[in-house]
């Protein structure tokens, strides 16, 4: 048993260094460890937090840092490194994070459970703008009451611990900015441009109320809201890296700086009974600047059950592998490179894993091999010795051992600016009894992409059962591997049954390059796009019970 009192950890106090000392001590103890925290509020300050280098999947490229940034250096509130057999019951305490940090890191750990924790962030760098009056060239808007702001030399800025953001600083690059209209405030989607794109002047006309003049006409609506924040994904909520058998139970995370939880190169991950959403009373009702959950190159089982996800700036949950480019081959040795600029710096390719060679333009397989040796050459390149010779340059590889089984059950996704759930894995997938509400794009997206994001792989067995799709855009379910030309089926064996589709001029299913699809016992409400419940291209073996 670990006793927090021994480290001067008490409610209603600042505990940044004290908690770091506790976790360092836990890493030195090989025996099973339990910690029960006294219920209360605990404060963590970024200026006292651990700092170290982290490379996190789907986050930030080198060139996205400014000249003054320390690249890939994270301030970490709770840093669990090299700890085995640990359970922490936070006893429904609230951890208050003041400053820009990665909230929790679990790295090279085995058998760790964290439960009953509420996470709050003090005045995060996300700000709400509400349109009060509008005309083509003049717009009156109000900023939220919870953000600090000031005027300097005629320019207006939001500010808080570790940040200062000009009102118009991102106006020419804010295509990611989420918006929602008064007609359906729960339906958040990307605006396509910053609300101040084309603005010439901004003047404060009363406290927190401003009038903006535009050089180009705007078609904003009264009551429309925008959420303004920087795009660079420099920090995340929770990182699980190189770990096994990790459970997060009853975790409430009201805000994080980009991805809510990232699990990479890890095995057997469970997120259960958790809530990643803003407080009901929060005026800035936005909780996650990018995806709520990302699993990248994981294995074993990934389970997400009975969780609530609300208000994100990108996708809901994203579970995928990574395609690596083969850039050099000599005899039985190949050099592979990370494909996307925002994912690199860790080696998930393990000895004895099986890889397959994939044509990036068709996504078809052309041979397999076993990894005999695996070595990082630098942050972007990995050297592999294989069981085969004369391996193809120009292909990509997919590690089919790092393909977890997935259970995504009894969750609610709401106010998601992009897709609800993305899944690309060869493991068995069960998507059951979920609510996909108000997604800016499709509710479920089954992709496979070796040319842009390099997120693998081919689905071999997926059950989509008992879900509700309401107010999704584009399509309720999109199965669309990103092959440039068809040379064979990519996905197969997808079963869609007993779901409720509330259609508003969208299809229930849009599918391509897939075989063996069964749709049965589904309920359809509303009208589909052009009268088509299914849009299909290059498919085989489709059985569907769609209405006449």
Secondary structure, DSSP 8 states (H G I E B T S, - for coil): -B-GGGGT--SSEE-HHHHHHHHHHHHT--S-EEEE--SSEEEEEGGGSEEEE---TTS--GGGS-TTS-TTEEEEEEEEES-EEEEEEEEEEEEEEESS-EEEEEES-EEEEEEEEEEEESS-S-EEEEEEEE-SSEEEEEE-SSSEEEEETTEEEEEETTEEEETTTTTTT-TT-EEE-GGGTT--EE-SS-TTTTEEEEEEEETTEEEEEESS-----TT-EEEE------EEEEEEES-EEEEEEEEEE--BSEEEEEEES-EEEEEES-EES--TT-SS---BSS-SEEEES-EEEEEEES-EEEEESS-SEEEEEE-EEEEEEETTEEEEEE-STTS-S-----TT-EEEEE-TTT--EEEEEEEEEEEE-SSSEEEEEES-SS--TT-EEEESSS--EEEEES-EEEEESS-SEEE--SSEEEEES-EEEEESS-SEEE---SSSS-EE----EEEEES-EEES-SSEEEEEE---SS-SS--EEEEEEES-EEEEESSEEEEEEEEEEEEEES-EEEEE-BTTBSEEEEEEEEEEE----
